[in-house]
Amino acid sequence: MKHTGDYRRLFFACWPDQAVRRELIERRGLIQGLSRRQVPDHNLHLTLLFLGNQPAESVDEIQGVASEISCQSFDLVLDRFGWFPGARVAWLGGPAPPAALALVADLTAAMHRLGLIFDGRAFHPHVTLFRQVAARPAFPQPPQLDWPIHEFALIESIPSAPYQVLRKWCVV
Ligand code: 2AM
């Protein structure tokens, strides 16, 4: 397909429903004030696979191959706050369930088969709550958040706009 020169910044994610979003907001409140760059309520999510900038005309193909992925539903357990020194983000995260790892591996393989090039960062389940956190904070222990995952989503990041959910797929 001819490349138009336009790019879309994309990632696959678990997108919270209202109830889980409320719980994420409540956990974020336990560490409030860590930086001025609090992730807005409407953007809270858990990235499965970051694709970054991809040719605009690949979006249909990406959705097509994502539709063929079969995955079992799983429960995410988010039970700790943490901080990544490189990215300087503070997050709520937890262990990676085998079904989540399988989904990420299937998505990665499918995107590679399409010939897409993207960062191969390892999957560490986390929801970023604050950006530009300069040093590791002393975190409290959050109450455990259980997040049942029955679907995953393709999200577009557009500068100065809320993340856009392009499409969701159910898992069984
Ligand atoms: P972060 O929250 O840990 O920064 C949209 O930017 C989403 O993609 C965020 O969840 C972000 O993770 C993630 N992301 C951005 N760049 C990435 C990269 N190079 N590798 C993996 N995930 C990335």
Backbone and ligand atoms as CSV (ligand in chain L), in Angstrom:
chain,resi,resn,atom,element,x,y,z
A,1,MET,N,N,0.855,-1.203,0.000
A,1,MET,CA,C,0.000,0.000,0.000
A,1,MET,C,C,0.889,1.251,0.000
A,2,LYS,N,N,0.469,2.284,-0.717
A,2,LYS,CA,C,1.286,3.485,-0.811
A,2,LYS,C,C,1.251,4.253,0.520
A,3,HIS,N,N,2.419,4.698,0.964
A,3,HIS,CA,C,2.504,5.417,2.235
A,3,HIS,C,C,2.231,6.908,1.998
A,4,THR,N,N,1.196,7.420,2.678
A,4,THR,CA,C,0.786,8.815,2.461
A,4,THR,C,C,1.699,9.795,3.184
A,5,GLY,N,N,2.512,9.281,4.134
A,5,GLY,CA,C,3.364,10.178,4.913
A,5,GLY,C,C,2.728,10.591,6.231
A,6,ASP,N,N,1.449,10.228,6.443
A,6,ASP,CA,C,0.797,10.540,7.723
A,6,ASP,C,C,1.041,9.402,8.705
A,7,TYR,N,N,1.185,9.781,9.981
A,7,TYR,CA,C,1.404,8.787,11.028
A,7,TYR,C,C,0.335,8.905,12.097
A,8,ARG,N,N,0.054,7.777,12.750
A,8,ARG,CA,C,-0.847,7.777,13.911
A,8,ARG,C,C,-0.090,7.131,15.064
A,9,ARG,N,N,-0.225,7.724,16.251
A,9,ARG,CA,C,0.473,7.196,17.428
A,9,ARG,C,C,-0.485,6.255,18.153
A,10,LEU,N,N,-0.135,4.980,18.194
A,10,LEU,CA,C,-1.092,3.946,18.594
A,10,LEU,C,C,-0.560,3.062,19.719
A,11,PHE,N,N,-1.488,2.532,20.499
A,11,PHE,CA,C,-1.110,1.479,21.443
A,11,PHE,C,C,-2.326,0.627,21.791
A,12,PHE,N,N,-2.060,-0.633,22.132
A,12,PHE,CA,C,-3.107,-1.518,22.645
A,12,PHE,C,C,-3.118,-1.399,24.162
A,13,ALA,N,N,-4.321,-1.424,24.726
A,13,ALA,CA,C,-4.431,-1.201,26.169
A,13,ALA,C,C,-5.645,-1.910,26.748
A,14,CYS,N,N,-5.611,-2.074,28.065
A,14,CYS,CA,C,-6.820,-2.376,28.824
A,14,CYS,C,C,-7.401,-1.028,29.229
A,15,TRP,N,N,-8.651,-0.838,28.850
A,15,TRP,CA,C,-9.306,0.459,29.042
A,15,TRP,C,C,-10.326,0.310,30.161
A,16,PRO,N,N,-10.215,1.063,31.274
A,16,PRO,CA,C,-11.096,0.823,32.417
A,16,PRO,C,C,-12.542,1.245,32.176
A,17,ASP,N,N,-13.476,0.472,32.743
A,17,ASP,CA,C,-14.869,0.945,32.754
A,17,ASP,C,C,-14.990,1.984,33.877
A,18,GLN,N,N,-16.168,2.523,34.052
A,18,GLN,CA,C,-16.348,3.614,35.031
A,18,GLN,C,C,-15.968,3.184,36.446
A,19,ALA,N,N,-16.343,1.949,36.803
A,19,ALA,CA,C,-16.097,1.490,38.176
A,19,ALA,C,C,-14.592,1.370,38.437
A,20,VAL,N,N,-13.865,0.768,37.490
A,20,VAL,CA,C,-12.411,0.623,37.673
A,20,VAL,C,C,-11.741,1.992,37.601
A,21,ARG,N,N,-12.234,2.849,36.708
A,21,ARG,CA,C,-11.645,4.189,36.613
A,21,ARG,C,C,-11.779,4.921,37.961
A,22,ARG,N,N,-12.961,4.791,38.582
A,22,ARG,CA,C,-13.151,5.424,39.903
A,22,ARG,C,C,-12.135,4.898,40.916
A,23,GLU,N,N,-11.887,3.580,40.842
A,23,GLU,CA,C,-10.916,2.992,41.790
A,23,GLU,C,C,-9.502,3.481,41.508
A,24,LEU,N,N,-9.165,3.644,40.224
A,24,LEU,CA,C,-7.838,4.150,39.870
A,24,LEU,C,C,-7.665,5.586,40.378
A,25,ILE,N,N,-8.728,6.375,40.222
A,25,ILE,CA,C,-8.685,7.774,40.681
A,25,ILE,C,C,-8.490,7.813,42.197
A,26,GLU,N,N,-9.175,6.883,42.865
A,26,GLU,CA,C,-9.058,6.829,44.326
A,26,GLU,C,C,-7.630,6.455,44.745
A,27,ARG,N,N,-7.009,5.487,44.041
A,27,ARG,CA,C,-5.607,5.102,44.350
A,27,ARG,C,C,-4.675,6.274,44.053
A,28,ARG,N,N,-4.931,6.966,42.947
A,28,ARG,CA,C,-4.085,8.110,42.598
A,28,ARG,C,C,-4.146,9.164,43.707
A,29,GLY,N,N,-5.332,9.301,44.310
A,29,GLY,CA,C,-5.504,10.266,45.407
A,29,GLY,C,C,-4.632,9.947,46.613
A,30,LEU,N,N,-4.245,8.657,46.767
A,30,LEU,CA,C,-3.415,8.269,47.908
A,30,LEU,C,C,-1.984,8.770,47.778
A,31,ILE,N,N,-1.583,9.126,46.540
A,31,ILE,CA,C,-0.215,9.638,46.333
A,31,ILE,C,C,-0.266,11.023,45.665
A,32,GLN,N,N,-1.352,11.742,45.923
A,32,GLN,CA,C,-1.559,13.004,45.196
A,32,GLN,C,C,-0.427,14.002,45.478
A,33,GLY,N,N,-0.198,14.860,44.503
A,33,GLY,CA,C,0.799,15.909,44.674
A,33,GLY,C,C,2.218,15.472,44.331
A,34,LEU,N,N,2.376,14.262,43.772
A,34,LEU,CA,C,3.732,13.797,43.447
A,34,LEU,C,C,4.403,14.672,42.394
A,35,SER,N,N,3.608,15.188,41.472
A,35,SER,CA,C,4.129,16.113,40.467
A,35,SER,C,C,2.941,16.887,39.924
A,36,ARG,N,N,3.238,17.883,39.127
A,36,ARG,CA,C,2.131,18.648,38.524
A,36,ARG,C,C,1.556,17.924,37.327
A,37,ARG,N,N,2.236,16.854,36.877
A,37,ARG,CA,C,1.778,16.135,35.696
A,37,ARG,C,C,0.980,14.894,36.107
A,38,GLN,N,N,-0.177,15.143,36.725
A,38,GLN,CA,C,-1.085,14.044,37.061
A,38,GLN,C,C,-1.763,13.568,35.780
A,39,VAL,N,N,-1.832,12.262,35.560
A,39,VAL,CA,C,-2.545,11.755,34.380
A,39,VAL,C,C,-4.034,12.055,34.556
A,40,PRO,N,N,-4.665,12.732,33.579
A,40,PRO,CA,C,-6.091,13.077,33.736
A,40,PRO,C,C,-6.958,11.822,33.867
A,41,ASP,N,N,-8.062,11.978,34.594
A,41,ASP,CA,C,-8.970,10.839,34.840
A,41,ASP,C,C,-9.283,10.076,33.553
A,42,HIS,N,N,-9.627,10.830,32.490
A,42,HIS,CA,C,-10.128,10.195,31.267
A,42,HIS,C,C,-9.034,9.461,30.495
A,43,ASN,N,N,-7.759,9.653,30.859
A,43,ASN,CA,C,-6.669,8.993,30.130
A,43,ASN,C,C,-6.100,7.777,30.858
A,44,LEU,N,N,-6.588,7.485,32.046
A,44,LEU,CA,C,-6.028,6.360,32.811
A,44,LEU,C,C,-6.268,5.053,32.054
A,45,HIS,N,N,-5.228,4.232,31.937
A,45,HIS,CA,C,-5.305,2.982,31.169
A,45,HIS,C,C,-4.100,2.123,31.515
A,46,LEU,N,N,-4.112,0.895,31.026
A,46,LEU,CA,C,-2.959,-0.001,31.205
A,46,LEU,C,C,-2.498,-0.461,29.819
A,47,THR,N,N,-1.291,-0.059,29.445
A,47,THR,CA,C,-0.791,-0.390,28.100
A,47,THR,C,C,-0.401,-1.863,28.007
A,48,LEU,N,N,-0.887,-2.508,26.955
A,48,LEU,CA,C,-0.475,-3.885,26.652
A,48,LEU,C,C,0.699,-3.883,25.683
A,49,LEU,N,N,0.571,-3.070,24.632
A,49,LEU,CA,C,1.635,-3.013,23.617
A,49,LEU,C,C,1.640,-1.629,22.985
A,50,PHE,N,N,2.795,-0.987,23.062
A,50,PHE,CA,C,2.934,0.355,22.499
A,50,PHE,C,C,3.472,0.235,21.075
A,51,LEU,N,N,2.734,0.752,20.108
A,51,LEU,CA,C,3.168,0.686,18.710
A,51,LEU,C,C,3.857,1.964,18.275
A,52,GLY,N,N,3.559,3.077,18.941
A,52,GLY,CA,C,4.153,4.354,18.544
A,52,GLY,C,C,3.617,4.812,17.202
A,53,ASN,N,N,4.383,5.637,16.525
A,53,ASN,CA,C,3.926,6.196,15.246
A,53,ASN,C,C,3.928,5.131,14.160
A,54,GLN,N,N,2.785,4.951,13.548
A,54,GLN,CA,C,2.642,3.968,12.462
A,54,GLN,C,C,1.969,4.641,11.270
A,55,PRO,N,N,2.288,4.189,10.061
A,55,PRO,CA,C,1.664,4.799,8.882
A,55,PRO,C,C,0.139,4.768,9.001
A,56,ALA,N,N,-0.496,5.885,8.686
A,56,ALA,CA,C,-1.948,6.002,8.865
A,56,ALA,C,C,-2.697,4.891,8.125
A,57,GLU,N,N,-2.188,4.506,6.981
A,57,GLU,CA,C,-2.928,3.505,6.191
A,57,GLU,C,C,-2.791,2.098,6.771
A,58,SER,N,N,-1.987,1.920,7.838
A,58,SER,CA,C,-1.873,0.600,8.479
A,58,SER,C,C,-2.976,0.361,9.501
A,59,VAL,N,N,-3.733,1.393,9.855
A,59,VAL,CA,C,-4.689,1.245,10.957
A,59,VAL,C,C,-5.725,0.151,10.662
A,60,ASP,N,N,-6.206,0.090,9.422
A,60,ASP,CA,C,-7.199,-0.942,9.075
A,60,ASP,C,C,-6.618,-2.341,9.209
A,61,GLU,N,N,-5.399,-2.517,8.716
A,61,GLU,CA,C,-4.738,-3.830,8.812
A,61,GLU,C,C,-4.511,-4.212,10.268
A,62,ILE,N,N,-4.089,-3.233,11.066
A,62,ILE,CA,C,-3.840,-3.495,12.490
A,62,ILE,C,C,-5.130,-4.001,13.144
A,63,GLN,N,N,-6.248,-3.335,12.832
A,63,GLN,CA,C,-7.530,-3.751,13.414
A,63,GLN,C,C,-7.924,-5.130,12.889
A,64,GLY,N,N,-7.625,-5.358,11.620
A,64,GLY,CA,C,-7.972,-6.662,11.019
A,64,GLY,C,C,-7.263,-7.812,11.712
A,65,VAL,N,N,-5.964,-7.692,11.910
A,65,VAL,CA,C,-5.237,-8.816,12.524
A,65,VAL,C,C,-5.545,-8.908,14.022
A,66,ALA,N,N,-5.801,-7.764,14.659
A,66,ALA,CA,C,-6.160,-7.818,16.087
A,66,ALA,C,C,-7.480,-8.572,16.266
A,67,SER,N,N,-8.371,-8.477,15.275
A,67,SER,CA,C,-9.668,-9.168,15.356
A,67,SER,C,C,-9.508,-10.679,15.346
A,68,GLU,N,N,-8.399,-11.159,14.820
A,68,GLU,CA,C,-8.198,-12.615,14.718
A,68,GLU,C,C,-7.567,-13.207,15.970
A,69,ILE,N,N,-7.191,-12.367,16.904
A,69,ILE,CA,C,-6.522,-12.864,18.118
A,69,ILE,C,C,-7.555,-13.452,19.066
A,70,SER,N,N,-7.268,-14.666,19.558
A,70,SER,CA,C,-8.169,-15.229,20.566
A,70,SER,C,C,-7.418,-15.263,21.891
A,71,CYS,N,N,-8.099,-14.849,22.923
A,71,CYS,CA,C,-7.447,-14.702,24.228
A,71,CYS,C,C,-8.467,-15.022,25.303
A,72,GLN,N,N,-7.961,-15.573,26.416
A,72,GLN,CA,C,-8.850,-15.837,27.550
A,72,GLN,C,C,-8.949,-14.583,28.412
A,73,SER,N,N,-10.113,-14.388,29.033
A,73,SER,CA,C,-10.228,-13.270,29.969
A,73,SER,C,C,-9.314,-13.541,31.172
A,74,PHE,N,N,-8.950,-12.499,31.866
A,74,PHE,CA,C,-8.050,-12.656,33.017
A,74,PHE,C,C,-8.334,-11.550,34.021
A,75,ASP,N,N,-7.813,-11.731,35.209
A,75,ASP,CA,C,-7.960,-10.714,36.251
A,75,ASP,C,C,-6.625,-10.040,36.493
A,76,LEU,N,N,-6.613,-8.728,36.370
A,76,LEU,CA,C,-5.425,-7.976,36.756
A,76,LEU,C,C,-5.549,-7.639,38.235
A,77,VAL,N,N,-4.465,-7.835,38.950
A,77,VAL,CA,C,-4.411,-7.460,40.360
A,77,VAL,C,C,-3.399,-6.320,40.479
A,78,LEU,N,N,-3.882,-5.151,40.862
A,78,LEU,CA,C,-2.998,-3.988,41.003
A,78,LEU,C,C,-2.862,-3.719,42.499
A,79,ASP,N,N,-1.679,-3.999,43.018
A,79,ASP,CA,C,-1.532,-4.015,44.481
A,79,ASP,C,C,-0.301,-3.272,44.974
A,80,ARG,N,N,0.354,-2.506,44.091
A,80,ARG,CA,C,1.546,-1.775,44.548
A,80,ARG,C,C,1.746,-0.497,43.735
A,81,PHE,N,N,2.293,0.513,44.408
A,81,PHE,CA,C,2.760,1.693,43.702
A,81,PHE,C,C,4.220,1.480,43.335
A,82,GLY,N,N,4.657,2.135,42.259
A,82,GLY,CA,C,6.062,2.041,41.880
A,82,GLY,C,C,6.461,3.232,41.035
A,83,TRP,N,N,7.738,3.239,40.683
A,83,TRP,CA,C,8.325,4.383,39.955
A,83,TRP,C,C,9.368,3.847,38.989
A,84,PHE,N,N,9.304,4.284,37.730
A,84,PHE,CA,C,10.331,3.899,36.760
A,84,PHE,C,C,11.341,5.043,36.666
A,85,PRO,N,N,12.606,4.774,36.982
A,85,PRO,CA,C,13.589,5.861,36.973
A,85,PRO,C,C,13.792,6.483,35.593
A,86,GLY,N,N,13.805,5.663,34.531
A,86,GLY,CA,C,14.050,6.210,33.191
A,86,GLY,C,C,12.905,7.116,32.739
A,87,ALA,N,N,11.690,6.577,32.813
A,87,ALA,CA,C,10.510,7.326,32.351
A,87,ALA,C,C,10.054,8.347,33.392
A,88,ARG,N,N,10.509,8.191,34.634
A,88,ARG,CA,C,10.156,9.085,35.749
A,88,ARG,C,C,8.638,9.179,35.934
A,89,VAL,N,N,7.992,8.011,35.847
A,89,VAL,CA,C,6.543,7.958,36.086
A,89,VAL,C,C,6.273,7.170,37.362
A,90,ALA,N,N,5.236,7.589,38.072
A,90,ALA,CA,C,4.755,6.845,39.240
A,90,ALA,C,C,3.500,6.103,38.817
A,91,TRP,N,N,3.383,4.846,39.260
A,91,TRP,CA,C,2.319,3.991,38.726
A,91,TRP,C,C,1.723,3.099,39.810
A,92,LEU,N,N,0.557,2.537,39.446
A,92,LEU,CA,C,-0.067,1.457,40.210
A,92,LEU,C,C,0.057,0.210,39.350
A,93,GLY,N,N,0.604,-0.852,39.913
A,93,GLY,CA,C,0.811,-2.042,39.076
A,93,GLY,C,C,0.703,-3.324,39.863
A,94,GLY,N,N,1.052,-4.405,39.187
A,94,GLY,CA,C,0.976,-5.715,39.823
A,94,GLY,C,C,1.572,-6.774,38.932
A,95,PRO,N,N,1.419,-8.039,39.343
A,95,PRO,CA,C,2.004,-9.140,38.578
A,95,PRO,C,C,1.326,-9.321,37.221
A,96,ALA,N,N,2.040,-9.970,36.309
A,96,ALA,CA,C,1.499,-10.210,34.961
A,96,ALA,C,C,0.853,-11.598,34.916
A,97,PRO,N,N,-0.475,-11.676,34.761
A,97,PRO,CA,C,-1.125,-12.985,34.652
A,97,PRO,C,C,-0.694,-13.670,33.351
A,98,PRO,N,N,-0.567,-15.002,33.349
A,98,PRO,CA,C,-0.159,-15.716,32.131
A,98,PRO,C,C,-1.009,-15.359,30.912
A,99,ALA,N,N,-2.321,-15.192,31.080
A,99,ALA,CA,C,-3.179,-14.873,29.922
A,99,ALA,C,C,-2.873,-13.481,29.369
A,100,ALA,N,N,-2.447,-12.567,30.237
A,100,ALA,CA,C,-2.065,-11.224,29.764
A,100,ALA,C,C,-0.770,-11.312,28.972
A,101,LEU,N,N,0.177,-12.107,29.485
A,101,LEU,CA,C,1.445,-12.295,28.761
A,101,LEU,C,C,1.188,-12.934,27.397
A,102,ALA,N,N,0.259,-13.889,27.356
A,102,ALA,CA,C,-0.065,-14.559,26.083
A,102,ALA,C,C,-0.688,-13.558,25.112
A,103,LEU,N,N,-1.579,-12.704,25.619
A,103,LEU,CA,C,-2.205,-11.696,24.752
A,103,LEU,C,C,-1.150,-10.739,24.190
A,104,VAL,N,N,-0.256,-10.275,25.054
A,104,VAL,CA,C,0.796,-9.349,24.592
A,104,VAL,C,C,1.684,-10.044,23.555
A,105,ALA,N,N,2.019,-11.314,23.808
A,105,ALA,CA,C,2.868,-12.053,22.855
A,105,ALA,C,C,2.149,-12.218,21.513
A,106,ASP,N,N,0.849,-12.520,21.558
A,106,ASP,CA,C,0.084,-12.693,20.307
A,106,ASP,C,C,-0.021,-11.370,19.549
A,107,LEU,N,N,-0.277,-10.280,20.287
A,107,LEU,CA,C,-0.352,-8.962,19.637
A,107,LEU,C,C,0.994,-8.604,19.007
A,108,THR,N,N,2.065,-8.858,19.753
A,108,THR,CA,C,3.407,-8.526,19.255
A,108,THR,C,C,3.699,-9.307,17.974
A,109,ALA,N,N,3.418,-10.610,18.010
A,109,ALA,CA,C,3.694,-11.449,16.826
A,109,ALA,C,C,2.853,-10.980,15.636
A,110,ALA,N,N,1.584,-10.655,15.900
A,110,ALA,CA,C,0.691,-10.232,14.804
A,110,ALA,C,C,1.180,-8.917,14.194
A,111,MET,N,N,1.636,-8.004,15.033
A,111,MET,CA,C,2.108,-6.703,14.518
A,111,MET,C,C,3.430,-6.872,13.766
A,112,HIS,N,N,4.270,-7.795,14.236
A,112,HIS,CA,C,5.521,-8.060,13.503
A,112,HIS,C,C,5.219,-8.684,12.140
A,113,ARG,N,N,4.209,-9.564,12.115
A,113,ARG,CA,C,3.844,-10.182,10.819
A,113,ARG,C,C,3.392,-9.124,9.820
A,114,LEU,N,N,2.802,-8.046,10.327
A,114,LEU,CA,C,2.393,-6.943,9.432
A,114,LEU,C,C,3.591,-6.115,8.972
A,115,GLY,N,N,4.745,-6.393,9.586
A,115,GLY,CA,C,5.945,-5.654,9.208
A,115,GLY,C,C,6.118,-4.347,9.967
A,116,LEU,N,N,5.318,-4.163,11.024
A,116,LEU,CA,C,5.441,-2.911,11.795
A,116,LEU,C,C,6.714,-2.939,12.639
A,117,ILE,N,N,7.279,-1.786,12.814
A,117,ILE,CA,C,8.488,-1.646,13.642
A,117,ILE,C,C,8.117,-0.821,14.861
A,118,PHE,N,N,8.439,-1.361,16.042
A,118,PHE,CA,C,8.109,-0.646,17.285
A,118,PHE,C,C,9.037,-1.127,18.374
A,119,ASP,N,N,9.050,-0.380,19.467
A,119,ASP,CA,C,9.875,-0.675,20.641
A,119,ASP,C,C,9.510,-2.020,21.247
A,120,GLY,N,N,10.490,-2.803,21.615
A,120,GLY,CA,C,10.172,-4.107,22.209
A,120,GLY,C,C,10.289,-4.114,23.715
A,121,ARG,N,N,9.803,-3.070,24.367
A,121,ARG,CA,C,9.928,-2.997,25.832
A,121,ARG,C,C,9.143,-4.127,26.515
A,122,ALA,N,N,9.708,-4.706,27.566
A,122,ALA,CA,C,9.032,-5.807,28.271
A,122,ALA,C,C,7.724,-5.305,28.898
A,123,PHE,N,N,6.774,-6.235,29.039
A,123,PHE,CA,C,5.458,-5.883,29.578
A,123,PHE,C,C,5.486,-5.941,31.107
A,124,HIS,N,N,5.281,-4.791,31.737
A,124,HIS,CA,C,5.137,-4.719,33.198
A,124,HIS,C,C,3.793,-4.050,33.464
A,125,PRO,N,N,2.787,-4.837,33.864
A,125,PRO,CA,C,1.448,-4.244,34.005
A,125,PRO,C,C,1.462,-3.051,34.972
A,126,HIS,N,N,1.113,-1.895,34.455
A,126,HIS,CA,C,1.059,-0.706,35.316
A,126,HIS,C,C,0.147,0.349,34.693
A,127,VAL,N,N,-0.451,1.126,35.564
A,127,VAL,CA,C,-1.245,2.288,35.155
A,127,VAL,C,C,-0.478,3.517,35.627
A,128,THR,N,N,-0.002,4.322,34.683
A,128,THR,CA,C,0.740,5.521,35.066
A,128,THR,C,C,-0.220,6.534,35.683
A,129,LEU,N,N,0.183,7.064,36.848
A,129,LEU,CA,C,-0.667,8.010,37.575
A,129,LEU,C,C,-0.098,9.427,37.554
A,130,PHE,N,N,1.242,9.517,37.574
A,130,PHE,CA,C,1.915,10.818,37.533
A,130,PHE,C,C,3.129,10.722,36.626
A,131,ARG,N,N,3.386,11.772,35.867
A,131,ARG,CA,C,4.597,11.874,35.056
A,131,ARG,C,C,5.528,12.912,35.678
A,132,GLN,N,N,6.766,12.907,35.200
A,132,GLN,CA,C,7.783,13.872,35.681
A,132,GLN,C,C,7.937,13.828,37.204
A,133,VAL,N,N,8.057,12.632,37.719
A,133,VAL,CA,C,8.335,12.450,39.147
A,133,VAL,C,C,9.853,12.245,39.261
A,134,ALA,N,N,10.535,13.215,39.854
A,134,ALA,CA,C,11.998,13.292,39.735
A,134,ALA,C,C,12.735,12.197,40.498
A,135,ALA,N,N,12.218,11.793,41.661
A,135,ALA,CA,C,12.938,10.815,42.486
A,135,ALA,C,C,11.939,9.802,43.029
A,136,ARG,N,N,12.467,8.624,43.414
A,136,ARG,CA,C,11.566,7.575,43.916
A,136,ARG,C,C,10.865,8.039,45.190
A,137,PRO,N,N,9.524,8.109,45.171
A,137,PRO,CA,C,8.812,8.534,46.379
A,137,PRO,C,C,8.718,7.384,47.390
A,138,ALA,N,N,8.408,7.724,48.632
A,138,ALA,CA,C,8.056,6.701,49.625
A,138,ALA,C,C,6.564,6.454,49.462
A,139,PHE,N,N,6.210,5.258,48.996
A,139,PHE,CA,C,4.802,4.993,48.676
A,139,PHE,C,C,4.094,4.305,49.836
A,140,PRO,N,N,2.795,4.596,50.031
A,140,PRO,CA,C,1.994,3.772,50.942
A,140,PRO,C,C,1.625,2.458,50.252
A,141,GLN,N,N,1.080,1.548,51.009
A,141,GLN,CA,C,0.576,0.286,50.437
A,141,GLN,C,C,-0.874,0.519,50.012
A,142,PRO,N,N,-1.199,0.408,48.714
A,142,PRO,CA,C,-2.593,0.666,48.318
A,142,PRO,C,C,-3.483,-0.542,48.609
A,143,PRO,N,N,-4.783,-0.312,48.797
A,143,PRO,CA,C,-5.696,-1.455,48.825
A,143,PRO,C,C,-5.677,-2.122,47.449
A,144,GLN,N,N,-5.762,-3.454,47.452
A,144,GLN,CA,C,-5.691,-4.196,46.184
A,144,GLN,C,C,-6.859,-3.854,45.270
A,145,LEU,N,N,-6.551,-3.634,44.008
A,145,LEU,CA,C,-7.602,-3.376,43.015
A,145,LEU,C,C,-7.681,-4.596,42.090
A,146,ASP,N,N,-8.846,-5.202,42.030
A,146,ASP,CA,C,-9.050,-6.353,41.133
A,146,ASP,C,C,-9.773,-5.864,39.894
A,147,TRP,N,N,-9.160,-6.085,38.766
A,147,TRP,CA,C,-9.681,-5.549,37.495
A,147,TRP,C,C,-9.913,-6.729,36.532
A,148,PRO,N,N,-11.178,-7.141,36.385
A,148,PRO,CA,C,-11.464,-8.247,35.454
A,148,PRO,C,C,-11.375,-7.752,34.015
A,149,ILE,N,N,-10.571,-8.431,33.204
A,149,ILE,CA,C,-10.356,-7.997,31.821
A,149,ILE,C,C,-11.134,-8.913,30.873
A,150,HIS,N,N,-12.120,-8.304,30.194
A,150,HIS,CA,C,-12.921,-9.045,29.217
A,150,HIS,C,C,-12.743,-8.486,27.815
A,151,GLU,N,N,-11.919,-7.461,27.690
A,151,GLU,CA,C,-11.711,-6.849,26.372
A,151,GLU,C,C,-10.384,-6.102,26.358
A,152,PHE,N,N,-9.888,-5.873,25.157
A,152,PHE,CA,C,-8.719,-5.001,25.013
A,152,PHE,C,C,-9.043,-4.002,23.908
A,153,ALA,N,N,-8.250,-2.932,23.824
A,153,ALA,CA,C,-8.614,-1.822,22.941
A,153,ALA,C,C,-7.398,-1.307,22.182
A,154,LEU,N,N,-7.668,-0.743,21.010
A,154,LEU,CA,C,-6.653,-0.004,20.260
A,154,LEU,C,C,-6.904,1.478,20.517
A,155,ILE,N,N,-5.879,2.160,20.988
A,155,ILE,CA,C,-6.013,3.556,21.412
A,155,ILE,C,C,-5.114,4.427,20.545
A,156,GLU,N,N,-5.595,5.626,20.265
A,156,GLU,CA,C,-4.766,6.606,19.553
A,156,GLU,C,C,-4.449,7.773,20.488
A,157,SER,N,N,-3.181,8.143,20.468
A,157,SER,CA,C,-2.728,9.292,21.249
A,157,SER,C,C,-2.578,10.476,20.298
A,158,ILE,N,N,-3.375,11.513,20.555
A,158,ILE,CA,C,-3.376,12.713,19.719
A,158,ILE,C,C,-2.904,13.869,20.601
A,159,PRO,N,N,-1.907,14.645,20.168
A,159,PRO,CA,C,-1.395,15.707,21.025
A,159,PRO,C,C,-2.503,16.641,21.522
A,160,SER,N,N,-2.450,16.951,22.800
A,160,SER,CA,C,-3.375,17.903,23.448
A,160,SER,C,C,-4.836,17.489,23.368
A,161,ALA,N,N,-5.094,16.194,23.243
A,161,ALA,CA,C,-6.489,15.707,23.232
A,161,ALA,C,C,-6.556,14.453,24.091
A,162,PRO,N,N,-7.753,14.119,24.594
A,162,PRO,CA,C,-7.873,12.850,25.324
A,162,PRO,C,C,-7.543,11.687,24.395
A,163,TYR,N,N,-7.027,10.601,24.981
A,163,TYR,CA,C,-6.805,9.396,24.171
A,163,TYR,C,C,-8.125,8.984,23.513
A,164,GLN,N,N,-8.030,8.505,22.279
A,164,GLN,CA,C,-9.216,8.061,21.542
A,164,GLN,C,C,-9.243,6.537,21.490
A,165,VAL,N,N,-10.363,5.954,21.909
A,165,VAL,CA,C,-10.528,4.503,21.765
A,165,VAL,C,C,-10.981,4.254,20.330
A,166,LEU,N,N,-10.121,3.629,19.521
A,166,LEU,CA,C,-10.486,3.388,18.118
A,166,LEU,C,C,-11.385,2.169,18.001
A,167,ARG,N,N,-11.076,1.137,18.800
A,167,ARG,CA,C,-11.880,-0.086,18.706
A,167,ARG,C,C,-11.587,-0.977,19.907
A,168,LYS,N,N,-12.587,-1.760,20.290
A,168,LYS,CA,C,-12.399,-2.718,21.386
A,168,LYS,C,C,-12.700,-4.115,20.881
A,169,TRP,N,N,-12.023,-5.113,21.449
A,169,TRP,CA,C,-12.288,-6.513,21.125
A,169,TRP,C,C,-12.557,-7.278,22.418
A,170,CYS,N,N,-13.543,-8.146,22.363
A,170,CYS,CA,C,-13.850,-8.968,23.534
A,170,CYS,C,C,-12.892,-10.137,23.595
A,171,VAL,N,N,-12.570,-10.575,24.806
A,171,VAL,CA,C,-11.848,-11.831,24.992
A,171,VAL,C,C,-12.798,-12.768,25.736
A,172,VAL,N,N,-12.604,-14.083,25.594
A,172,VAL,CA,C,-13.598,-15.005,26.168
A,172,VAL,C,C,-13.040,-15.817,27.326
L,1,2AM,P1,P,3.777,4.899,30.426
L,1,2AM,O1,O,2.417,5.229,30.935
L,1,2AM,O2,O,4.513,3.929,31.281
L,1,2AM,O3,O,4.562,6.142,30.065
L,1,2AM,C1,C,0.759,6.060,25.801
L,1,2AM,O4,O,1.888,6.864,25.732
L,1,2AM,C2,C,1.053,4.796,26.552
L,1,2AM,O5,O,2.110,4.084,25.905
L,1,2AM,C3,C,1.502,4.991,27.982
L,1,2AM,O6,O,0.874,4.017,28.784
L,1,2AM,C4,C,2.989,4.781,27.944
L,1,2AM,O7,O,3.527,4.146,29.060
L,1,2AM,C5,C,3.149,3.834,26.793
L,1,2AM,N1,N,4.434,4.032,26.137
L,1,2AM,C6,C,4.928,5.181,25.631
L,1,2AM,N2,N,6.125,4.966,25.059
L,1,2AM,C7,C,6.393,3.655,25.199
L,1,2AM,C8,C,7.469,2.819,24.822
L,1,2AM,N3,N,8.512,3.286,24.144
L,1,2AM,N4,N,7.401,1.516,25.138
L,1,2AM,C9,C,6.348,1.023,25.812
L,1,2AM,N5,N,5.295,1.772,26.216
L,1,2AM,C10,C,5.318,3.057,25.908
